[in-house]
């Protein structure tokens, strides 16, 4: 199978695993915004943010090492067993210790809410590790199907606990825990990961090697967290929990672009790592940069065009202010997507420290800009600082990655496409029906023109997979 075909196939498969959980979030969004108070929704948002912050710190990002190390030994079961066993031996005691500490630290929160937050945290650690192991073993279908169970669990339990039983914040934590647990159970059974657990294969030296690779990724994860969600803590501290709820809602639609980015990036990281030793790696990375740029720009155009419709359908309650943050956040997510693509090259060449360094510098830019301007321009400081930080990160990595391998950027093409995206953002911001219609037409045309080759490749692969299933 060619590299392009493999990438198209993995993109199609992984899109299931990245799209459905986000779809579940959008299905449950009207329920959460309609059934929870602004204070409860703001607290719920902070809970999910807290878990995303603690997970990489507690695990030292060893699940990232699982993916990268397993790629190089897919035919060596003894090596696989050693890697999987080492990961389990590390995350079991560290996660249990973290859960106990977390339970007592949150002493001001209701005891049952605390309990399910901790259970959700533990389940999320294990399901993330299991998913990275599955990806490392080229079990992308198992990875994606586990996400279906997670999405289904979240929708069902949110409906039952929040909508029907009116359990409020407790109901949301139960739904989160159930979703991660269902996903974990399915993945363990489907990918048969237990067969790789063998205490006798524990290798202290290998564990040290994996941690040496993974721990520099912690600054990357924490800095990503700073850029993505520290704004919410700053907003909460300066403007209150209700303002954070508005900003959290404003991030929902732009996060759809993250789905497209994450789908492609997860598939791309595997290809980037496998291709890193090829003679034509530079040409391949340059080609894929153009593909990624056009795919993200096209997706951004579609989302911007659909924003007026999606906002009316998905958002309930008094969140009108959130609409005006979205065009800025859309552009910020676009630059984040492109910087993540370049980060995949760092991963391919095991330059994990470069990933952490570049993201840390950008996070500092984000936080300083946010704090310095929030009292002057309110919520626009949060969205604006995010955009500034992601632009900085993209430019930084675009220059820095050239030290590893030559990647052609194509400045003229990138500038022209970006200008169209900015124009669409301005039209979206103006909220006029005629301009919204024009935006929709432009968005569809731009996506098809930029991505005709990639769309054909994915559709061709989809048809082949369907024929095999039917046949």
N, C-alpha and C positions, 0 to 999 in steps of 0.2 A: 504494500500500500504506500502511495506517495505521501510526502510530508503534508502537502496541502489537503489530500483526501483524509488523512488521519486527523488533521486539525478540524476539518469540516465535520467529520463524524463525532469527534469528542465535543465540539462546540454544540452540536445538536443534542447529544446525550446529556451533557452537563447543563444545558439550558433548562431542562426539566427540573434539575435539582436546585437551580438558582431562581427560576421564575416562580415556581409554585409556592415556596415559603413567602416570597414577597406578595404574591397574589393573595395568600391567606391574610397577610397584614392589611391589605386593602379591603378585603371582604369584611374583616373584623373592625376596621376603622370606624365605619358609621355606628357600629354597636358601642364601641368604647367611647367615642366622642358624644354619643347620645345618652348612654347610661351612666357614665362617670362624670363627676363634677370636674371643673378645670383643675382643681387642686389634686384630685385623685388621678386624673390623666397625667398631670405633670409629674406626680410621684411615680406612677407606673413607668413613664418614660425614663426617669432617673434610675429606676431599678434595672431596666434593660441596659442602660448605659454603664451602670456600676459593674454588672456582670461582664460586659465586654471589656472593661478596664482591668478587672481582676484576673480574668482567665489567662492572658499571656504571661502575667507576672507570676502567678502560682505555678504554671506548667513550664516556665522558662522557654516557652515556645517549642518544646521538644516535638510536638505534633508536626511542626513544619519540617523538622529534620527527618521525621518518619517518611514523609513524601519524597524528599530529595534523596535520601539514602536508599530507599526501596527501589527507585527507578533503575539504579545501577546493578541490582541483584535479583531481578524478577525470576530468574531460572535457578536460583540457588536457595532451596528451601531451608537449609541449615542457617544461612545468613539471615533469611527472612525471619525465621523463628527467633533468632537472637535479637534482632531489631525490635520486633513486636514485644517480646518478653521484657526487654530493657525499658521500653516505654511504659508498659503496665507497672513494672516495679517502681518506676519513678513517680507516676501520677497518682497512684493509689494513696500512699501516705501523705503526699503533699496536698492533695485535694481534701482529704479528710481533716487534716490540720487546719486548712483554710476555712472549711465549712464551720468548724467549731468556733474559730475566732470571729468569723462573720456573724454568727448567731448572737454572740454576746455583745459585739460592737453595736448592733442595731437594737439595743435594748429599749429604745423609745417607741419602736414599732410593735404593733400587736403581735403576740407570740405565734399565732397561727400563720400570719403573713410572713413573719421571719422564718418559720420552719419551711414553708414552701419556696421562699426565695433561696434558702440554702440548698434544698433538694434540687431546685432548678439549676443552680450553679454547678452542683456536682454532676448532674446528668449532662449538662452542656459541655463540661470538660471531657467526659468520656465519649460523647457522641462526636465531638470535634476530632478527637484523637482517632476514633474508629473510621471517620470519613477520610482523614488524611492517609491512613493506612490503606484503605480501599483504593484511593486514587493512586498511591504508590505502587500497588499491585495491578494496576490497569483494570480495576473493577469499577469503571466509571458508571456503568448502569446501576450497580448496587448503590453507589454513592447517590445517584439521582433518585432512585426509588425510595431510599430512606428519607429523602426530603419530602416525598409525597406523603409519607406517614406523618411526618412532622407537621406539614401543612394541614392535613386532615384533622389531626389531633387538636391543633390550635383552633380551627374553625368550630369543631364540634363542642369542645369544652368551653369556648368563649360564649357560644350560643346558650349552652346549658347553664353555666355558672354565672355569667354576667347578665345575659338578656332575660332568661327565664327565671332563674333563682334569685337574681338581683343581689349577688354576693359582693359586688363592688370590687375593691382592690384585691381582696382575698381571692375572688373568682379569677382575676387576671393572672395571679401567680400560680394558681392550680392549673390553668390552661397552659401556661408556659412550661411547667414541669411535665405535664402529661405529653405535650408535643415532643419534647426532647427525649422522654423515656420511650415512647412508641418508636421513634426514629432509631434509637440505640438498639432496642430489642430486635427490630427487623434487620438492621445492618449486621448484627452479630450472627443471626441465623442465616441470612442470605449469603453473606460473604464467607461464612464459616471461619471467622477470625480466631475462634477458640483453639482451633487445631494448631495454631502457630505459637501458643503459649506453652512454654516448657521451662520450668525453673532451672533445669540443668544447663540451659543455653544462655543463662545470664552472663554477660561479659562486661566487667567493670570498665575495661579500657575502651570498648566500643561506646559505652554510655558516656564516657568523658568526651570522646570524639564528637558524638551527637550534640552534647551540651555546648561544646566549643563552637559548633556551627550555629546552634539555635539561640543561645543567650544574647548574641549581638542583635537578634531580631526583636528583642524586648523593647529597646528604645524606638524601633520602627513602629511596633504596635502601639506603644504608649503615645508616641508622637502623632500617629494616625488618629488615636483617640482624642488627643488634644485638639487636633484640627477639625475633627468631625463633631465632637460633642462637648468640648470644654466651653464652647460658646453658650451652651445651655446652662452650665453652672454659673457663668458670669452673668447671664441674663437673669437667672433666678436670684442671685445675690443682689443685683442692682435694681431689677424691675419686678421681681416677685415670681411665684410659681405659675400664676395665670399667664404671664408673658412668656414663660418657658413653654407652656402648653401651646400657645400660638406659634412659637418658633418650631416646636416639634412637629406640628401639623404642616408647617411650611416646608419641612424637609421630606415629607412623605412622597410627594410626586417627583421631586428631583432624585430621590433614591431609586426610582425606576431605571434611571440611566445606569445606576450602580449595578442593577441586575444584568443589563447588557454587557457592561464592562467586566463584571465578575465572571459571567459565563465564558466570555472569550479568554480572559486572563487565566482562568483555571486550566483551560485546554492549552493555552499558549505556553504556560510555564513548563508543561510536560514536553512539548515540542522544542522549546528553547533549550532545555537541558539535554535532550537527545541530540540536537543539532550542533551543540556548542563545540564539538570536536571535528566537525566537517570543514572542508576547505572553503566551501562557499558560504560559511556562516554569516559573513558580513553582508553579502548580497541578500541572503534570506531574511535577516533581521531588518534590513532596509525595506524590503518588499512588505514584510508583515507590519512594519511601522505605518506605512501608507495605508494598508488594509485596515488596521486598527483605527487610525485617525478618521478615515472615511466612514467606518462603521459607527464609531461613537458620534461623529458629527451628524450623520444621517439619523441616528436614533434620537439625538438631542433635538433635531429639527422636528421630528414627529411628536415628541413629547411636549415641546413648546406649543406646537400647533393644537394639540389635544388638551392642553391645560384648562382652558375655559370650560370645556365640557366635563372633564374628569373632576374638576374642583366642585362643580355643582352636584355631581352624582355621589362623590365619595365623602365629602365633608359636611357634617351636620353641626349645628350649634353656631355660636357667635365667633367665627374664626376668619371673618372677612379680611382682617389685616394680614393674614398669612399669605394671601394671594400675591401681594406686592413684593414679597421676599423671594418668590420662586424663580423669576427670571435670573436673578443674581446667583442663586444657588444652583440653577441649571448649568450656568457657565462654569461655576466652581467645580461641579462634579465632572464636567467634561475634562478640565485640566487634571483633575485627580486621576481620571481614567487613563490619560496618556502617560502620566508619571508612573502609574502602576505597571503599564506595559514595559516601560524602561526598567522598572524594578525587577521584572521577570528575567532580564538579561543578567542583572546582578546575581539572582538566584541560580541561573544556569552556570555561572562561573564561580559559584559559592563565595561571592563577595558580600556576605551578610552584613559585615560592618559598614560597608558603603550604603546599604539600604537604610540602616539605622541612623547613620550620620546625616544623610541628606534629609530624611524625614524630621529629625530632631531640629535642624536649623529652620526648616519650614514651620514647624510647630511653634517655635519661639516667635517667628514673624507673626503668626496668627494670633497668639495670645497677647503679645504686646500691642498689636494694632487694635484688637478687640477692646482691651481694657482702656486704652488711651482714648477711644472714640465713643464708647457706649453712652456716656453721659451727654454727648453732644447730638448724636443721631439715633439713639435708641436701638431698635432691633436691626436697623440697617448696618450697625457696627458689626453685629454677629455674622450676617450674610456677607458683608463686604470684606471683612477680615478673612473669612474662609476663601473667598475668591482670590484675594491677594496672595494668601499662603500657597494655594494650589498652583497659581501661575508661577510663583517663585520656585516651587518644588519641581515643576515640569522643566523650566529653563535650567535649573541647577543640574538635574539629572541628564538632560539632553547634552549638556557640555561635558559633564563628568564621565558619562558612559563611553565617550570617545576614547578615554584612556584605556579601556578594556578592548573594545572592538569598534571599528568604523561603522556608524549607522547614519545613512543619508536622511536628512529631515525633509528637504523640499520646502523651503521657507515660502516661496511664492504661492504654491498650491495651498499650503496650510493657512496663510494669511487671507487668501481669497475665500476659502471655505469658512473660516472664522468670522469674516465680515458678514457673511450671509446669516450665520447663527446669531450674531449680535443684532442684526436687523430684525430677525424673527422675535428676539427677546423684547425689543422695543415695541413692536406691534402688539405682542401679547400683553405687555404692561398697560397699553392704552385702553384695553377693554371696550372695543367697538366691534359690533357684529360683522360689518363688512371687512374690517381688517383681520378678524378671526378667520373668516372664510378664505381670504387671500393667503393667510398664514398656513392654513391646512393644505391648500393646493401646493404651495411652495415646499412645505415640509415633505409631502409625499414624493414630489418630483425630485427634490434634492437627494432623498434617501435612495431612490431607485437609480438615479444617475451615478451616484458615488459608489454604490454597492452592487451593481448588476452582476459582476463576476462572482462575488462571494455568495449572493443570494442564489444564483444558478447552481453553485457547488453544493450548498446546503440542501436545496430542493432535490437535486440529483441523488444525493446520499439518502435523503428521506424516502424517495421513491424506491430505491434499492432495498432499504430496510423493510419497507411495507410489503414489497413483493416477496421477500424472503419469509416474512411472517405469514402472509396469506398462502404462499406456496407450500 
